[in-house]
């Protein structure tokens, strides 16, 4: 066995079943098979350790043990570690606090604990070798959060809520809280991290923009920074404070020169009501203008959120700016319905879509009105938190009702439900969307045409955005790929490939990769007019000295 090369031993160890796999396959208690195999020989021990330390999930409460295992005689194990997932442990809270939102005193205690845990983590990693290439994922969590509970504990908690023995919010108590980190400038620098991801998905706590961007500067050789935030859209004061903090942080943050990829994802809530709701921002918030400068040396920008032309061209018509975005190779933008300048790009035409529904069911849809100055839950008094909670619940009920009624309209418009009567006498319970079973109806061209019919684009706004983007593309001397996607379920998208950059559409088109290519969908609720297409061609001709190919495809696939 010792005569086998280490590469073969590593491959054998890779295929060793995990204990839970053995348990599921044979119905036997799990056994520590990897430690057993590691005792066979030195080569097997090396292979098992490489596999074991390839990716680790730890909590900041375990950092002392973590440091002990990977320091001193065990420091060679750092070479095996490629992904490190760290949960910053926050204080626990009792069951009596589960049905209440976090207030200022709770947030301060959380921030203090998070700062202490983050300082300890950076102190441990600061002593590691600079030639390591570690991918670090950070998230904050209390042991009392539902995400930290076992499936059995979660089931028990929700069972008690259903039985009425426990009161539940229906949402996480930290829904309107963000984790702050104090005194980041006093924390040690870390040389071994190449990618950092701030985990802020739904049902998880979020680091504030200020904390996330400040922490990114402590990683001296970081190449990729990924951030994501879910915006508190329904409470404009908190929304504006969050966006203002993001704008100020981008304006003041000096990323390490090694940064090549920046991912910023700002998710508003899904609004079934579409254009019934408008952006709360009465004035442009300047985010895109600041972001334009912040990413000047980045090679890959991926942005999801509200955008406006100033992201690409924040200059006056008479200005002649210095060359910018000279390192940019890839640009991926998913834009929301509205821009940061308070105008809309694309939306569902709610009035047409719902006219039949309202007439048929005689349903009066009144959108819940927010009380002026009502703070988000936990950011005012207890009584204000209760009012805000009732307001938010009314919004959710409104959105559910619109979804149920609108979907039923689409079903009746060509996809007959077996239980429906043609006379319109339908008395189903529309508060439960399960009765509209989408699996009954096949997706075909007729239904897609109907969906596209009830969407619309603001062509002047789209033209201004695309004109600014073409100007920016002329500046990007290393440009390889651009993707601009609308927010309406992927029903609008365009892609650009520079000459020499292969695309997945080349095999089905006559254009060769030696040409610049614009990829556009054939079937669409909005197709750029000839004026915009001429701008596409003029940009490519000026940049590459040859006419580009405009390729029309049935669908543009997601990357």
N, C-alpha and C positions, 0 to 999 in steps of 0.2 A: 504493500500500500504506500510506503514511503517513497517508492520509486516513481509514482505518478506525479506529473507536473502539478504545481499549485493551481493552475488555471482549471484543470479537470476536477480537482477536489472542490474548488469554488463552485463549479457548475453542479456537481452532485449535491452539495449542501444547499444550493438554491432551490432544488426540487424537494427538499425535505418538507413533509406536510407540517402545517402548524398544529399545535395541540387541539384547537377548536375544530380543525378539519378532521382530525382523527376521531374526536368525540362524535361528530355528526355522522361520519362514515360507518363507524362500528358500534355506536351506542355505548362506548366505554368511557370511563373517566379519563379526562385529559392527562397526558403524561409529558414530562419535560424531555422530549426526544432530542432537542438540540444540545442541551448539556451532556446528555449521554453520548451522543456522537462526538462531541468535542473532546471527550476523554480517550478516544480511540488513538489519536496521534497528534503530534504538534501541528501538522498540516491541516487536520480536520478542526483543531481548535482555532487556528487562524481563519479558516473558512467560515466557521460558525460565528466568530466574533465579527467578521466583515459583514455578514448578513444581519446580525443582531444590531449592530451600531450603524447600519446604513441609514435608518430613519428612526428618530426618537421622539416620543411625546412625553413631556415632563411638565411639572408645575413649579412655580418659583419656590414653593415650600420644600421642594426636593433638590434645590440647587446645591446644597452642601454635599449630599451624596453623589450627585452628578459630577461635581468638581473632583471629588475624591476618586471616582472611577476613571475619569479621563485625565488625571494629572499624575505626575511622578512616573512610576513604572508603567502606568496605563496610558500615558500620553500618546503612544502610537495609535491608540484607538480613534483619535481625532481624525486620522487619515481615512478612516472608514465612513465617517459621518458626512452625509451630504445634505440631509434635511433635518432641521430641528424645529419642532413645534412646541411652543412654550405658552402655557396658560398662566397669566399673571393673576394670582389668587387675591381676591377681594374679601372683605369681612363677611362672615355669615350673618343671616338675619332669621329671626324666628318665624314660625308659621303665622303668627298674628300680623306680620308685616307683608305677607304675600299679597293680600288684596289691597295694598296701598301703594301709591307711587312714591318714588324716591324724592326727598326734599333736600334742601341745601346741606343740612347736617349729614345726611346719608352720603351725598355726593362728595363732601369733603373727606369723610372717612375712607371712602373708596379711593379717592385720588391720592391720599396719603399712603395707603397700602400699596397702590399701584406704583407710586414713585419709589418706595422702598424696594419692592420686588424688581423693578426695572434697573435700579442702580446696582443691585446685587448681580443681576444677569450680565449687565455690561461689564462689571468688574471681573466676573469669571471669564468672559470671552475676550477681554482685552489682553490677556496673557497668552492667547493662542497664536500659532504661527500665521504669518501674513500671507503665505502661499496657499492656504486652504481656501476652498470655494464652497462656502456654506450657504444654504438657503434657509432663511429664518422666517417663521410664521409666528406672529404675536396675536394673542387674544386675551381679553380680560374676562374673568368669570368668578362669581361667588359660589361656594359649595352649595348654597341654597337655591341658586338659579335652576330653572327646570332643565336647562341644557346639561347641568352637572349631575342630574339625578339618573339613576338606573331606570330602565324601561319599566321595571316593576314598581318603583317609587312614583314614576310619572302616572302610570295607570291608577295607582291608589289615590293620588292627589286628584285626578280628574273624576274618578269615581265618587269621591267624597263631595266634590263640587256638584256633580249631577244629583246626588242624593240630598243635597242641601245641608250637609253637615259641615261643609267648608265653603266660604265665600271666595269667589274668584273674580279677577278683573276681566278675564277674557283676553288680556294682553300681559306682557311682561311688565313688571313694576319699573324697570329701567328704560322703558320705551322712549322717554324724553330726557334721558341722561346721557352724557358722554364722559368718557374717562380722560381726565387731564393728568399730565405728568409735570411735576414741579422741578425747577432748577435743572433742566436738561443740560444747560451749558456747563454745569459742574460735573457731569458724568464722564467717565473715561471713554476714550476712543476705542473702537473695535476694528481690527484690520482684516479679519477672516471672513466676513459676511459679504457675499456678492449679490444676493437677492433678499429683499425683505418685503413681507406681505402683512399688512395690517388687516386682520380678519374682522369684517364688519357686516357679515351677512345677516339676513333676517333671523330673529330669535337669538342673536348674539349681541353682546355689548360692543359699542363702537369707541375707538379712540378719537378724540377731538382732532380737527384739522391741525390745530396748533401743535398738539402733542405728536401726531404722526410725522409731520414734516420736520419738526425740530429733532426728533429721534433719528430720522433718516440721515441727518448731517453728522451723527456720531459714528457712522460706519464708513471708514475712510476709503474703502475700495468698492463700495456698493455700485452695482451696474444696473440693477432693476429695482424700482420701488413701485409697489402695487398698493393702492388705497381704495377704499369704497365706503360710501356713506349713504344711509337712507334718510332722506330729508323729511323734517316735520312739516309737511306742506300745509296742513290744515291750521297751523298756528303761526301766523306771519311774523310775529315778534321774534320767536325762537328761530324761524327760518332765516330771517334777515341777519340775526346775530351769528348764525352758523356760517352763512355765506360771507359775511363781513370778516369773520375770523379766517376763513379759507383764503380770501383775497389778500388780507394783510399778511398772512403767513407765507403765501407764495411770493409776495412782494419783498419780504425781508429774508427769506431763506436762501442761503447760498449752498446749493447742492455740491457734493464732491465732483471734481472734474471727470471722474470715472463713470458717472451716471450716463447710461445710454438709452434706457427704456423707462418711461414714466407712464403709469396707468392710474388715471383718475376716473372714478365711477361714482356719479351722483344720481341716486335713484329717487325720484318722487314716487308717491303711491300710485298704484294702478287706478286710473279714474275712468270708470265705465261711462260716466256722464260726459266725457270728452270736452267739447267746446262750451258746455254750460258753465264750466269753471274757468276762471282767468288767473293769470299769475298775480300773486299778491304784491309783486314788486312794482311800485308806481314809477320808479326811475331805474335806468340801467345800473347794474351793480358793479360793473367794471371788471368782473372776473375774467372774461375772455381777453380783455386788453392786458391785464397783468399776466395771465397765463402765456400770452404771446411772447413776452420777454423772458419768462421763467424757463421756457423750454428751448432757448436759443441754441444750446449745445447738445440737445438730446437727439438721438438717432431714431427713436421709435416712440411716438406719442399715441396713446390709446385713451380716448376720452368718451365717456358716456354722460350726457347731461344736457342742459340748455346751452346753446351756443348762439353766437351772432357773428356778423362779418368781421368784427374787430379781432376775433381769434386769428384770422388770416391776414387782415390788413387794417391795423388800427391808425392809419395815417390819413391826413387830409389829401384831397386830389392834387394839390400843388406840391406836396412834399415828395422828396426823393430820398427814401430811407437808405441807410447803409445795408449791404447784403445781410440777410438774416436766414436762420434755419439752414445754415450751410452743411450741417451734419445730418440733417433729417433724411432718413431712408424710407421709413414706413409711417404712414399717417392713417389712423383708424378712428373715425368719428361716428358715434351713434347719437343722434340729436333727438331731444324730446320735442313735444308738440310746440312748445313756446320757446322763444329766445330769451336771453337775459335782457334784451332791450324791449321787452313787453309786447312784442308782436308774435303771431303764431305762424308756423310753417305748414303743418299738416294736421288734420283732425278728422274725426268721424263726423259726418253730417247728421248730427243727432236729430234734428227736426224731421228730416225726411225718413230717417231710420225708424223713428218712434211714432210717427203720425198714425200709422195703422194700429199700433199697439194701444195708444191712448184712446183712439176712437172705439176700438173693439171692447176694451175692458173698462172704459169710462173711468180711467185712473188719473187722478190729479197729482202730477208730480211737482212738488214744491221742494226746492233745494234748501237744506238747513242753513240758517243764517248765523254767522259767527257774531258774537257780541263784541263790540269795539273794545279792544284792549284786553280781551280775555286771555290770560297767560296759559301756556301749556300745563298739563297736570304736573304738579310738583314744583312749579316755578312761581307759585303765588300762595295764597292762603289755602287752608283745607277746604273751605266752602267753594273757592274758585276751582280747586282741583275736581270737586264733585260736579260742578257745572260744566267744566271742560270735558269731563268723562262722558257726561250725558250727551253733550254736543257731538263728540267724536262717535259715540255709538249710533246717534241718529244719522250721521253721515254714512256709516257702514251699512245701516239698514236701507238707506236710500240707494246706495250703490248696488246692493244685492237685489233690490226690487227692480231697478232698471235692467240689470243683467238678465234676470228671469223673464221679464216681459219682452225685452228686446230679442232674446234668443228664441222665445216662443214665436215672435213675429217672423223671424227668419225661417223657422220650421214650417210655419203655415204658408210661407211664400214659395213653396215648391218642394218641401220635404215633409210629407204628411206624417203626422204622429198617429199611430194606430188607434189611440184613445181619443183623438179629437173628433168633434162633429163639425160638419160643414156649415151648420147654421150659426156658428159663433157662440153657441151657449156653452161656454167653458168655465167651469167653476173650480179649477184646480187650485191648490195652495201654492201660490207663486213665491212664498217665502222659502220654499225648499227647491233648489235648483236641480236636485237629483232626478226629478220626474222628467226633465228635459235631457234625455240620455243621448249625448252626442255620438255614441258608438253605433246608434241605429242608422245614422245618415252617412253615406259615403261622401268623401271629398271629391268633387269633380269640377269641371270647368264652369258649369252653371252656377254652382254655389260660390265659387271664387269670384265670378263676374258680379254676383249680387253683393258680395262683401265689398268689392272695389267700387261699386256704384255709390255706396254710402260713405265714401271717403273723399276728401277734397284737399287741394293744396292751395296755398297763398302764393300764386306765381310771382308777383313782384318781389316778395320777401325771399323766395327761393332763388330768383335771378340775382338779387343782391348778394346772397350768401355764396352762390357758385361763382360769381364774378370775382369776389374777394379771394376765393379759393384758387382760381386760375392765376391771379396775380402772385399769390404765395408760391404756387407750384413753379412758376418761372424762377423764383429765387433759390429753389432747393436743388443745388447742383448735383447732389448724390441721390436724388429721389428714385425709388424703385417701385413703390406701391402706395396707392391711396384707396381707401374705402370710406364712402359716406353713406350712412344708412339712416332711414327714418325710423321713428319709434312705433309705427302702427303695425306691430306683429311681423316685421320683416317684409311688408308688402311694397316697400320702396327702398331701392338700393342702387348704387353705382360703384364701379371699381375702375381703377386706372393702373395699367402696367407700363413701365418704361421699356424702351427698346432693350432687348437682350434678357429681359426678366420673363421666364416662362409662366404661363397661367394655366389653370385647369380647363379653360375653354378653348385652348389652341387647337386641340385635335378635331373639334367640331366646327372650326371656322377656316376660311380661306386665308386669313391674315397670318403672317408668320411672326415669330417673336422678335424679328429684327425691326418691327414697327412698334410705335407706341399704340396702345389699345385702350379704348374706352368700352367698358362692358355695361350695357343697359338692358333692362327687362322689356320684353315685348308687351306683355299684358300688365296693365298698370293703371291705377287711378289718376296718375299724372305722368306724362311723358314730356321731357324738356322740348320746348319749341325750337324752331330752326335758328332763332337768334342765339340761344344758349349753346346749341350744337356748334354753331359757327365759332363761338368763343372757345369751345373745347379744341376745335381744329386749329384756330389761330395760335392758341397757347402752345400746342405740341409742335406746330410748324416753326414758330419762333424759337422754341427750346431745342428742337432736334434737327431742324432743317428739312423735315419731310412731313407729309400729311399723315395723320394718325388713322388707324382703322377704328370705326365705330361698329361694334359687334352687338347685335340684338339677340338675346337669349330668352328662353322661356322663364327660367328662374335663376337668380343669383344665389348661390349656396353660401351658407354661413361658414366662416373659417373654423 
